Amino acid sequence: MSIESTIPLLFRERVRCYPDVVAQTWKDSSGSFVRRSYRELYGDVLDMAEALRGLGVKRGDLVGLISDNRREWLIADLAVLALGAADVPRGCDSMEKEIAYILSTTECRIAFAENRSQLHKILALRSEMPLLSRVILFAEPAIADAEAAREAGIELLSFHAVLAQGSVARNGAVDELESIMKAVKSEDVATVIFTSGTTGEPKGVMLTHGNYTWQLERIPQVLHVEPGDMWITVLPVWHSFERLMQYIILERGSGMAYSKPVASIMLPDIAAIKPQIIPGVPRLWEALAAGILRTVRKEGGAKKALFLFFVAVGRRWCSARDLVFGRVVRFTPRIRLFDTLLGLLPWLLLSPLRALGDVLVFRKVRARLGGRVRICISGGGALQNEVDSFYQAIGLNMLEGYGITETAPLLSFRDQWKPRPGCVGKIFAETECRIVDAEELERVVEEANGGAWRAPYELGPGKNGVILVRGGQVMKGYYKRPDLTSRVIDAGGWFNTGDLGMLSYDGEIKITGRAKDTIVLRGGENVEPAPIERAIKGFPLVESVVVLGQDCKYLAALIVPAKDALLAWAQENDIPCEDYESLLENPAVVQLFRSEIDARVNRQTGFRPFEYIFRFSFLGDSFQVGKELSGKQEMMRHRILELYREEILLLFAE
């Protein structure tokens, strides 16, 4: 089924189909839930669009949007897109320099900001954003804030006051605004999302209306959502994953309830809202599972023993069921009939116990999640197998997807009706996927020297390599950086995801690592390791450092000390040194590096808490060309992950 070509037109059509369905639910200052229908939300969007038009926003403009997830974010986003403009989103954890770089690079004249904290980040580096003239604050601005903004040459406006002005100016008319909406094209840029850069230079990913609508047209093939279904929304909406989730909600005519990713807030909200669908990142699902297990262990005794027993039964039952019904991922050739025969008897024998566990234990657990949850969605990082199997065991359908910002973001998604654990789903229909040799790809791109290149031949199923994709969700390019765009998109439109993975014989994909530098933590945070590594290498006793943490809770580092310098330091400070290996284990040496790392990677030096180095360990030998280093003496991260697998596992051991 084809859908409208742009986000505003799609939204308008859903308003016509489901005018009285609840679109947004949030808590007011008294803690009571407020509901807003599609018709009412559309009125808000038109009012804001009219107000922005009065402020001079027109097609092709870029508007800043510095805020975390809240109902005003969606109104601002849809209003900007309705005028043919594009927004430049960022979260409240952004540093002053990031915001200044993003708003100045995109030449934003107007920006939305969530609260006074974000306003003062903007004001702190006002001189770096000479074109910015207005800031619209979601929270009601104080008199002192307005004065501070005026002194900086910025007009501070209240979101709700602007909305009211737009309502008066529009006076109920929709024809002119809808004619502007119709002029927006599928190929027009809808947003410029900057990848995290910290002290480095972020890249602005240009995503079009067509990138989003292309995915929305195909989502129903793997995800069944009914009009009126309620979703809980807690994730940072400036991230591409949550943004797409909200567009799916609108396209399906369902509703979103705003909460916070904190168990003490989220669980009561879920119990009150009783949602059918909950999207989250791996860290959220881990925290909820850990909370359930912690509660059970506190109760102790028979309840604890019963719960753990039935979870173990549930896991085995799910494994047997997967064999019987062909839910096993095939990275090597398998005969389905043999799998069915192998799993049939255990599945039949365990089914009564699994049903008993559901009655005695699992229904109570699901009741804490409102009792109506049909689908749990995990994205923004790899879900741990143990966590995945836990939710499957207690009867929750956990669907995992894969994608990155540059693909808006989804490339694959587990089928709701036939989910297969051990992978991140099947590549979307009409998305092409090719696995290629990492070293061959690097050679081809380097030989092109910034010019056009052609993707190498693909490897077969079950072979590990770099994931290349081609499809309608691939970005338009990096904002004002054709040089960077040409390095990741070849002459035939193949995009280099920078991820390592393998395809199954059934077209499913498994992520095995990352060939590019960006690290995605378990909470969905994107981290560029290079700036952190540069900061640590500022310590003269460090020869090499590799920051790690893909799909983990925190960052860690492998450090190669500068051997001669360290030995000299030990002699000067009377540190006993029987041999170099024992010196690296000396508490004084460990404390020295701990102090120096903390002094270089902290908030004052421009890093956020999730970018701090939680653990580190030493490597005794220098990196060598052909081993850890390429011919250009650049670190080959995928090689380092293979060579030091045991050391890395210890760094992230619980």
C-alpha positions as CSV (number, residue, x, y, z in Angstrom):
1,M,0.0,0.0,0.0
2,S,1.5,3.3,-1.0
3,I,1.4,6.2,1.4
4,E,1.7,10.0,1.1
5,S,5.1,11.3,-0.1
6,T,5.9,13.6,2.8
7,I,5.5,13.6,6.6
8,P,3.1,16.5,6.8
9,L,0.8,15.1,4.1
10,L,0.9,11.7,5.7
11,F,-0.1,13.3,9.1
12,R,-2.9,15.3,7.5
13,E,-4.4,12.1,6.0
14,R,-4.3,10.3,9.3
15,V,-6.0,13.2,10.9
16,R,-8.8,12.8,8.4
17,C,-9.0,9.0,9.1
18,Y,-8.7,9.1,12.9
19,P,-9.7,12.6,14.0
20,D,-10.9,11.6,17.5
21,V,-8.2,9.0,18.3
22,V,-5.8,10.0,21.1
23,A,-2.5,11.1,19.5
24,Q,-0.6,12.4,22.6
25,T,-0.9,11.7,26.3
26,W,1.3,13.4,29.0
27,K,1.1,14.4,32.6
28,D,0.3,18.0,33.6
29,S,1.8,19.8,36.7
30,S,-0.6,18.0,39.0
31,G,0.4,14.6,37.8
32,S,-2.9,13.9,35.9
33,F,-2.8,12.6,32.4
34,V,-3.9,14.9,29.6
35,R,-5.0,13.6,26.2
36,R,-4.9,15.3,22.8
37,S,-6.6,13.9,19.8
38,Y,-5.3,13.8,16.2
39,R,-7.7,16.7,15.3
40,E,-6.4,18.8,18.2
41,L,-2.8,18.0,17.5
42,Y,-3.3,19.0,13.8
43,G,-4.7,22.3,15.0
44,D,-1.6,22.9,17.2
45,V,0.7,22.1,14.3
46,L,-1.1,24.4,11.9
47,D,-1.1,27.2,14.5
48,M,2.7,26.8,15.1
49,A,3.3,26.6,11.3
50,E,1.3,29.9,10.8
51,A,3.3,31.5,13.6
52,L,6.6,30.4,12.2
53,R,5.6,31.6,8.8
54,G,4.9,35.0,10.4
55,L,8.5,34.9,11.8
56,G,9.9,34.4,8.3
57,V,10.4,30.6,8.2
58,K,10.1,29.4,4.6
59,R,10.8,26.3,2.5
60,G,14.5,25.3,2.6
61,D,15.2,27.0,5.9
62,L,16.8,25.2,8.8
63,V,15.4,25.6,12.4
64,G,17.2,24.5,15.5
65,L,15.4,22.1,17.9
66,I,17.4,21.6,21.2
67,S,15.2,19.5,23.4
68,D,14.6,16.0,24.8
69,N,11.4,14.1,24.2
70,R,8.2,16.0,25.0
71,R,4.9,16.8,23.4
72,E,6.0,20.3,22.2
73,W,8.9,18.7,20.3
74,L,6.5,16.9,17.9
75,I,4.4,20.0,17.3
76,A,7.5,22.0,16.5
77,D,8.9,19.3,14.2
78,L,5.6,18.8,12.2
79,A,5.1,22.6,12.0
80,V,8.6,23.1,10.6
81,L,8.2,20.3,8.1
82,A,4.8,21.6,7.0
83,L,6.4,24.8,5.7
84,G,9.0,22.8,3.7
85,A,11.7,23.8,6.2
86,A,13.9,21.2,8.0
87,D,14.8,21.0,11.7
88,V,18.2,20.5,13.3
89,P,17.6,18.5,16.5
90,R,19.9,17.9,19.5
91,G,19.3,16.7,23.0
92,C,19.7,18.5,26.4
93,D,22.9,16.6,27.2
94,S,24.7,18.5,24.4
95,M,27.6,20.8,25.4
96,E,27.8,24.5,24.5
97,K,30.4,24.0,21.8
98,E,28.3,21.3,20.1
99,I,25.2,23.5,20.0
100,A,27.2,26.4,18.8
101,Y,28.8,24.4,16.0
102,I,25.5,22.9,14.9
103,L,23.5,26.1,14.8
104,S,26.2,28.1,13.2
105,T,27.1,25.5,10.5
106,T,23.4,25.2,9.5
107,E,22.9,29.0,9.7
108,C,19.8,28.7,11.8
109,R,18.0,32.0,12.4
110,I,15.4,30.5,14.8
111,A,15.8,27.7,17.3
112,F,13.5,26.0,19.8
113,A,15.0,25.2,23.2
114,E,13.5,23.1,25.9
115,N,14.3,25.1,29.0
116,R,16.5,27.9,30.5
117,S,19.5,25.5,30.7
118,Q,19.5,25.1,26.9
119,L,18.9,28.8,26.5
120,H,22.0,29.7,28.5
121,K,24.1,27.2,26.6
122,I,23.2,29.1,23.5
123,L,23.8,32.5,25.1
124,A,27.2,31.3,26.4
125,L,28.6,31.1,22.8
126,R,26.4,33.7,21.2
127,S,29.2,35.2,19.1
128,E,29.7,31.9,17.3
129,M,26.1,32.0,16.0
130,P,25.8,35.5,14.4
131,L,22.7,34.6,12.4
132,L,20.6,33.3,15.3
133,S,18.0,36.0,16.2
134,R,15.2,34.2,18.0
135,V,14.8,31.4,20.5
136,I,11.4,29.8,21.3
137,L,11.4,28.3,24.7
138,F,9.2,25.3,25.5
139,A,9.2,26.2,29.2
140,E,7.8,29.5,30.3
141,P,10.8,32.0,30.2
142,A,11.6,34.0,33.3
143,I,12.1,37.8,33.2
144,A,15.8,37.3,33.9
145,D,16.1,34.9,31.0
146,A,14.5,37.4,28.6
147,E,16.8,40.1,29.8
148,A,19.9,37.9,29.3
149,A,18.7,37.0,25.8
150,R,18.0,40.6,24.9
151,E,21.5,41.6,26.1
152,A,22.9,39.0,23.8
153,G,20.9,40.3,20.8
154,I,18.4,37.4,20.8
155,E,14.6,37.7,21.0
156,L,13.2,35.2,23.5
157,L,9.7,33.9,22.8
158,S,7.4,31.6,24.8
159,F,6.3,28.5,22.8
160,H,2.7,28.7,24.2
161,A,2.5,32.5,23.4
162,V,3.8,31.8,19.9
163,L,1.2,29.0,19.5
164,A,-1.6,31.4,20.6
165,Q,-0.4,34.1,18.2
166,G,-0.4,31.5,15.4
167,S,-4.0,30.5,16.3
168,V,-5.2,34.2,16.1
169,A,-3.3,34.7,12.8
170,R,-4.7,31.5,11.3
171,N,-8.2,32.2,12.5
172,G,-9.3,28.6,11.6
173,A,-8.1,28.8,8.0
174,V,-6.2,25.8,6.6
175,D,-6.3,26.2,2.8
176,E,-3.1,28.4,2.5
177,L,-1.1,26.3,4.9
178,E,-2.2,23.0,3.2
179,S,-1.2,24.4,-0.2
180,I,2.3,25.1,1.2
181,M,2.3,21.5,2.5
182,K,1.5,20.2,-0.9
183,A,4.4,22.0,-2.4
184,V,6.9,20.0,-0.2
185,K,8.6,17.3,-2.2
186,S,9.7,13.8,-1.2
187,E,13.3,14.6,-2.0
188,D,13.3,17.7,0.2
189,V,15.4,17.5,3.4
190,A,13.3,17.0,6.5
191,T,16.0,17.0,9.1
192,V,19.8,17.4,9.5
193,I,20.8,15.1,12.4
194,F,24.4,15.7,13.6
195,T,26.3,12.6,14.7
196,S,28.0,13.0,18.1
197,G,31.4,14.6,17.8
198,T,32.2,15.9,21.3
199,T,35.5,17.8,20.8
200,G,35.8,16.6,17.2
201,E,33.6,17.8,14.2
202,P,30.1,16.3,14.0
203,K,28.7,15.3,10.7
204,G,25.2,16.5,9.7
205,V,23.2,13.7,8.2
206,M,20.6,15.0,5.7
207,L,17.5,12.9,5.7
208,T,14.6,13.5,3.3
209,H,10.8,13.1,3.6
210,G,11.3,10.2,1.2
211,N,13.8,8.5,3.4
212,Y,11.1,8.3,6.2
213,T,8.0,7.6,4.1
214,W,9.9,4.8,2.2
215,Q,10.3,3.0,5.5
216,L,6.8,3.8,6.8
217,E,5.4,2.1,3.7
218,R,7.2,-1.1,4.5
219,I,6.9,-1.3,8.3
220,P,3.5,-3.0,8.2
221,Q,5.1,-6.0,6.6
222,V,6.9,-6.8,9.8
223,L,5.1,-4.8,12.5
224,H,1.3,-5.0,13.1
225,V,-0.1,-1.9,14.8
226,E,-3.8,-1.1,15.2
227,P,-5.3,2.4,15.1
228,G,-5.7,3.5,18.7
229,D,-2.9,1.4,20.1
230,M,-0.9,3.3,22.7
231,W,2.9,3.4,22.8
232,I,5.1,4.5,25.7
233,T,7.7,7.0,24.5
234,V,10.8,7.6,26.7
235,L,13.8,7.7,24.5
236,P,15.7,10.8,23.2
237,V,13.6,11.9,20.1
238,W,16.5,13.7,18.4
239,H,18.0,10.2,17.9
240,S,16.9,8.7,14.6
241,F,15.4,5.6,16.2
242,E,12.9,7.3,18.5
243,R,12.0,9.8,15.8
244,L,11.1,7.0,13.4
245,M,9.1,5.3,16.1
246,Q,7.0,8.5,16.5
247,Y,6.4,8.7,12.8
248,I,5.3,5.0,12.8
249,I,2.8,5.9,15.6
250,L,1.4,8.7,13.4
251,E,1.3,6.6,10.2
252,R,-0.5,3.8,12.0
253,G,-3.1,6.1,13.7
254,S,-2.0,5.1,17.2
255,G,-1.0,7.3,20.2
256,M,2.1,8.1,22.3
257,A,2.3,8.5,26.0
258,Y,5.2,10.5,27.3
259,S,7.2,9.2,30.3
260,K,10.8,9.0,31.5
261,P,13.3,6.2,31.2
262,V,13.5,5.8,34.9
263,A,11.9,2.7,36.4
264,S,10.3,4.6,39.4
265,I,8.5,6.9,36.9
266,M,8.1,4.7,33.9
267,L,6.6,1.6,35.6
268,P,3.7,3.5,37.3
269,D,3.1,5.3,34.0
270,I,2.9,2.0,32.1
271,A,0.5,0.6,34.7
272,A,-1.7,3.6,34.3
273,I,-1.6,3.9,30.4
274,K,-1.6,0.1,29.7
275,P,0.3,0.4,26.4
276,Q,0.3,-2.2,23.7
277,I,3.8,-1.3,22.4
278,I,7.0,-0.3,24.2
279,P,10.1,0.8,22.3
280,G,13.4,1.0,24.2
281,V,17.1,0.7,24.0
282,P,19.0,-2.4,25.4
283,R,20.0,-0.6,28.6
284,L,16.3,0.1,29.4
285,W,15.4,-3.5,28.9
286,E,18.3,-4.7,31.0
287,A,17.3,-2.3,33.8
288,L,13.7,-3.5,33.8
289,A,14.8,-7.2,33.8
290,A,17.3,-6.5,36.6
291,G,14.6,-4.8,38.6
292,I,12.2,-7.7,38.2
293,L,15.0,-10.2,39.3
294,R,16.0,-7.9,42.2
295,T,12.5,-7.9,43.5
296,V,12.2,-11.7,43.2
297,R,15.5,-12.2,45.1
298,K,14.4,-9.9,47.9
299,E,11.3,-12.0,48.4
300,G,13.5,-15.1,48.5
301,G,12.3,-18.5,49.6
302,A,9.8,-20.4,47.5
303,K,8.8,-17.4,45.4
304,K,12.3,-16.9,44.2
305,A,12.9,-20.6,43.5
306,L,9.6,-20.9,41.7
307,F,10.3,-17.8,39.5
308,L,13.9,-18.9,38.6
309,F,12.6,-22.4,37.8
310,F,9.9,-21.2,35.5
311,V,12.2,-18.8,33.7
312,A,14.6,-21.6,33.0
313,V,11.7,-23.7,31.8
314,G,10.5,-20.8,29.6
315,R,13.9,-20.4,28.0
316,R,14.2,-24.1,27.2
317,W,10.6,-24.1,25.9
318,C,11.3,-21.1,23.6
319,S,14.5,-22.8,22.2
320,A,12.5,-26.0,21.4
321,R,9.6,-23.9,19.9
322,D,12.1,-22.1,17.7
323,L,13.4,-25.4,16.4
324,V,9.9,-26.7,15.7
325,F,8.6,-23.7,13.9
326,G,11.7,-22.8,11.9
327,R,12.8,-19.8,14.0
328,V,16.5,-20.7,14.0
329,V,18.9,-18.4,12.1
330,R,20.9,-20.3,9.4
331,F,24.4,-19.0,9.0
332,T,25.4,-22.5,7.9
333,P,23.2,-24.8,5.8
334,R,20.6,-26.6,8.0
335,I,17.8,-29.0,7.2
336,R,14.6,-27.6,8.7
337,L,13.0,-31.0,9.1
338,F,15.8,-32.2,11.3
339,D,15.4,-29.1,13.5
340,T,11.6,-29.7,13.8
341,L,12.2,-33.3,14.9
342,L,14.9,-32.3,17.3
343,G,12.7,-29.8,19.0
344,L,9.3,-31.5,18.9
345,L,9.6,-33.8,21.9
346,P,11.1,-31.2,24.3
347,W,8.5,-28.6,23.2
348,L,5.6,-31.0,23.8
349,L,7.0,-32.1,27.2
350,L,7.7,-28.6,28.4
351,S,4.5,-27.0,27.2
352,P,2.4,-27.9,30.3
353,L,5.1,-26.6,32.6
354,R,5.4,-23.4,30.5
355,A,1.6,-22.9,30.7
356,L,1.7,-23.4,34.5
357,G,4.5,-20.9,34.8
358,D,2.5,-18.4,32.8
359,V,-0.5,-18.7,35.1
360,L,1.5,-18.7,38.4
361,V,4.3,-16.2,37.6
362,F,4.5,-14.6,34.2
363,R,1.1,-13.0,34.0
364,K,1.9,-11.2,37.2
365,V,5.1,-9.9,35.7
366,R,3.3,-8.8,32.5
367,A,0.6,-7.1,34.7
368,R,3.3,-4.7,36.0
369,L,3.7,-3.6,32.3
370,G,0.0,-2.8,32.1
371,G,-1.1,-6.3,31.1
372,R,-1.8,-5.4,27.4
373,V,1.8,-5.3,25.9
374,R,1.9,-7.1,22.6
375,I,5.3,-5.9,21.3
376,C,8.5,-4.8,22.9
377,I,11.0,-3.1,20.5
378,S,14.7,-2.8,21.1
379,G,16.9,-0.6,19.0
380,G,19.9,1.7,19.2
381,G,22.4,-1.0,20.0
382,A,22.7,-4.8,20.3
383,L,20.5,-6.6,22.8
384,Q,22.2,-9.1,25.0
385,N,21.2,-12.7,24.3
386,E,20.4,-13.3,28.0
387,V,18.1,-10.3,28.2
388,D,16.4,-11.2,24.9
389,S,15.7,-14.8,26.1
390,F,14.4,-13.6,29.4
391,Y,11.6,-11.5,27.8
392,Q,10.8,-14.3,25.4
393,A,10.6,-16.7,28.4
394,I,8.1,-14.6,30.3
395,G,5.9,-14.3,27.2
396,L,6.8,-10.8,25.8
397,N,7.5,-10.6,22.1
398,M,10.8,-8.8,21.9
399,L,11.5,-7.4,18.4
400,E,15.0,-6.2,17.6
401,G,15.9,-3.9,14.7
402,Y,19.1,-2.6,13.2
403,G,20.0,0.6,11.5
404,I,22.0,3.8,11.8
405,T,21.4,7.5,11.5
406,E,22.4,7.6,7.9
407,T,19.7,5.2,7.0
408,A,16.9,7.0,8.8
409,P,17.5,4.5,10.6
410,L,16.0,1.1,9.9
411,L,17.6,-1.5,7.7
412,S,16.2,-4.7,9.2
413,F,13.6,-5.7,11.7
414,R,12.5,-9.0,13.3
415,D,9.2,-10.2,11.9
416,Q,6.5,-9.9,14.6
417,W,4.9,-13.2,13.6
418,K,8.1,-15.2,13.2
419,P,10.9,-13.5,15.2
420,R,14.2,-15.3,15.1
421,P,16.6,-14.7,18.0
422,G,20.3,-14.4,17.3
423,C,19.9,-11.8,14.6
424,V,18.5,-8.3,14.1
425,G,15.9,-9.3,11.7
426,K,15.5,-9.6,7.9
427,I,16.7,-6.9,5.6
428,F,13.7,-4.7,4.5
429,A,12.0,-5.6,1.2
430,E,13.6,-3.7,-1.6
431,T,16.7,-2.9,0.5
432,E,19.8,-4.5,-1.0
433,C,22.5,-5.7,1.4
434,R,26.0,-6.8,0.5
435,I,28.7,-8.1,2.8
436,V,32.2,-7.3,1.6
437,D,35.7,-7.9,2.8
438,A,36.8,-5.1,5.1
439,E,40.4,-4.8,3.9
440,E,39.3,-4.9,0.2
441,L,36.8,-2.2,0.8
442,E,39.3,0.0,2.6
443,R,41.7,-0.5,-0.4
444,V,39.1,0.4,-2.9
445,V,38.1,3.6,-1.1
446,E,41.7,4.7,-0.5
447,E,42.6,4.2,-4.2
448,A,39.7,6.4,-5.2
449,N,41.3,9.2,-3.3
450,G,38.1,11.1,-2.7
451,G,36.6,10.2,-6.1
452,A,34.0,7.7,-7.2
453,W,34.6,4.1,-6.1
454,R,32.8,0.8,-6.7
455,A,31.9,-1.6,-3.9
456,P,33.8,-4.9,-4.0
457,Y,32.1,-8.2,-4.7
458,E,29.9,-9.6,-2.0
459,L,30.8,-12.5,0.3
460,G,28.4,-15.4,0.7
461,P,26.0,-16.2,3.6
462,G,27.7,-16.8,6.9
463,K,30.8,-14.8,5.9
464,N,31.8,-11.9,8.1
465,G,32.5,-8.5,6.6
466,V,31.5,-4.9,6.2
467,I,27.7,-4.3,5.6
468,L,26.9,-2.2,2.5
469,V,23.3,-1.3,1.8
470,R,21.3,0.3,-1.0
471,G,17.7,1.5,-0.7
472,G,15.3,4.3,-0.3
473,Q,16.2,5.0,3.3
474,V,19.8,5.9,2.6
475,M,20.6,9.6,3.4
476,K,20.9,12.4,0.9
477,G,24.4,13.0,2.2
478,Y,26.4,14.9,4.9
479,Y,25.5,18.6,5.2
480,K,28.1,20.7,3.3
481,R,30.5,17.8,3.2
482,P,30.4,16.2,-0.2
483,D,34.0,14.9,0.5
484,L,32.7,12.8,3.4
485,T,29.7,11.7,1.5
486,S,31.8,10.4,-1.4
487,R,33.8,8.2,1.0
488,V,30.7,6.3,2.2
489,I,28.4,6.2,-0.8
490,D,29.9,4.6,-4.0
491,A,29.1,5.4,-7.6
492,G,26.3,2.8,-7.7
493,G,24.5,4.1,-4.5
494,W,25.9,1.5,-2.1
495,F,26.3,3.0,1.4
496,N,29.0,1.8,3.7
497,T,27.4,1.4,7.2
498,G,30.8,0.8,8.8
499,D,29.4,-2.1,10.7
500,L,30.6,-5.7,10.5
501,G,28.1,-8.5,10.1
502,M,27.0,-11.5,8.2
503,L,23.9,-12.6,6.3
504,S,21.9,-15.8,6.9
505,Y,20.7,-18.0,4.2
506,D,17.3,-16.5,4.7
507,G,18.4,-12.9,4.3
508,E,18.6,-12.0,8.0
509,I,21.5,-10.1,9.4
510,K,23.7,-10.5,12.4
511,I,25.9,-7.7,13.7
512,T,29.4,-8.8,14.7
513,G,31.2,-5.5,15.4
514,R,32.0,-2.2,13.9
515,A,34.5,-1.4,11.2
516,K,34.0,2.4,11.7
517,D,35.0,4.3,14.8
518,T,31.6,5.4,16.3
519,I,30.7,3.4,19.4
520,V,27.1,2.9,20.3
521,L,26.6,2.2,24.0
522,R,23.8,0.0,25.4
523,G,21.8,3.1,26.2
524,G,21.8,4.2,22.6
525,E,24.5,7.0,23.1
526,N,26.8,7.6,20.2
527,V,30.4,8.1,21.1
528,E,33.3,9.1,18.8
529,P,36.4,7.5,20.4
530,A,39.0,9.6,18.6
531,P,38.6,12.8,20.7
532,I,38.8,10.8,23.9
533,E,41.8,8.9,22.6
534,R,43.5,12.2,21.7
535,A,42.8,13.6,25.2
536,I,44.3,10.5,26.9
537,K,47.3,10.5,24.5
538,G,48.0,14.0,25.8
539,F,49.6,12.2,28.8
540,P,53.3,11.7,27.8
541,L,53.4,8.2,29.3
542,V,50.8,7.0,26.8
543,E,52.0,5.6,23.5
544,S,48.7,4.2,22.2
545,V,45.1,4.0,23.4
546,V,42.0,2.3,22.1
547,V,38.6,3.3,23.6
548,L,36.0,0.4,23.6
549,G,32.4,0.0,24.6
550,Q,30.3,-1.1,21.6
551,D,26.9,-2.4,23.0
552,C,28.2,-2.1,26.6
553,K,27.1,0.0,29.6
554,Y,30.3,2.1,29.7
555,L,33.5,2.9,28.0
556,A,36.8,1.2,28.7
557,A,40.3,1.5,27.2
558,L,43.3,-0.6,26.3
559,I,46.5,1.5,26.9
560,V,50.0,0.9,25.6
561,P,52.3,2.9,27.9
562,A,55.4,4.6,26.6
563,K,57.8,2.0,28.0
564,D,61.0,4.0,28.3
565,A,59.2,7.0,29.7
566,L,57.3,4.9,32.3
567,L,60.5,3.1,33.3
568,A,62.2,6.5,33.8
569,W,59.2,7.7,35.9
570,A,59.4,4.6,38.1
571,Q,63.1,5.2,38.7
572,E,62.6,8.9,39.6
573,N,59.9,8.0,42.0
574,D,61.6,5.0,43.6
575,I,59.0,2.6,42.3
576,P,60.3,-1.0,42.6
577,C,60.6,-2.6,39.2
578,E,61.6,-6.3,39.0
579,D,60.4,-6.5,35.4
580,Y,58.1,-4.4,33.1
581,E,55.1,-6.7,33.5
582,S,55.1,-6.3,37.3
583,L,55.6,-2.6,37.0
584,L,52.3,-2.4,34.9
585,E,50.5,-4.1,37.8
586,N,52.0,-1.7,40.5
587,P,49.1,0.2,42.3
588,A,51.1,3.4,42.0
589,V,51.3,3.1,38.2
590,V,47.6,2.2,38.0
591,Q,46.7,5.2,40.2
592,L,48.9,7.5,38.1
593,F,47.1,6.6,34.9
594,R,43.7,6.7,36.6
595,S,44.3,10.2,37.8
596,E,45.6,11.4,34.4
597,I,42.7,9.9,32.5
598,D,40.2,11.5,34.8
599,A,42.0,14.9,34.6
600,R,41.7,14.8,30.8
601,V,38.3,13.2,30.2
602,N,35.7,15.1,32.3
603,R,32.9,17.6,31.9
604,Q,35.3,20.6,32.3
605,T,37.3,19.4,29.3
606,G,34.2,19.0,27.1
607,F,33.1,15.4,27.7
608,R,29.8,14.1,28.9
609,P,29.5,11.5,31.7
610,F,28.8,8.5,29.4
611,E,32.1,9.4,27.6
612,Y,34.2,8.9,30.8
613,I,36.6,5.9,30.9
614,F,35.3,3.5,33.6
615,R,38.0,0.8,33.3
616,F,41.3,0.4,31.6
617,S,44.1,-2.2,31.3
618,F,47.6,-2.1,30.0
619,L,49.2,-3.9,27.0
620,G,52.9,-4.5,27.3
621,D,53.9,-4.4,23.6
622,S,53.7,-1.6,21.1
623,F,51.2,-1.9,18.2
624,Q,52.8,-3.1,15.0
625,V,52.1,-2.5,11.3
626,G,50.4,-5.5,9.8
627,K,49.1,-6.6,13.2
628,E,47.2,-3.8,15.0
629,L,48.2,-1.0,12.5
630,S,47.5,-0.6,8.8
631,G,50.1,0.3,6.3
632,K,49.3,4.0,7.0
633,Q,49.9,3.2,10.7
634,E,46.3,3.7,11.6
635,M,44.7,1.5,14.2
636,M,42.6,-1.3,12.7
637,R,40.0,-1.5,15.4
638,H,38.4,-4.8,14.2
639,R,41.8,-6.4,14.4
640,I,42.4,-5.2,17.9
641,L,39.0,-6.5,19.0
642,E,40.0,-9.9,17.7
643,L,43.6,-9.9,19.0
644,Y,42.7,-8.8,22.5
645,R,39.4,-10.5,23.0
646,E,40.2,-11.9,26.4
647,E,41.5,-8.7,27.8
648,I,38.4,-6.8,26.5
649,L,36.1,-9.4,28.0
650,L,37.7,-8.8,31.4
651,L,37.2,-5.0,31.1
652,F,33.5,-5.5,30.7
653,A,33.0,-8.4,33.1
654,E,30.2,-7.6,35.6
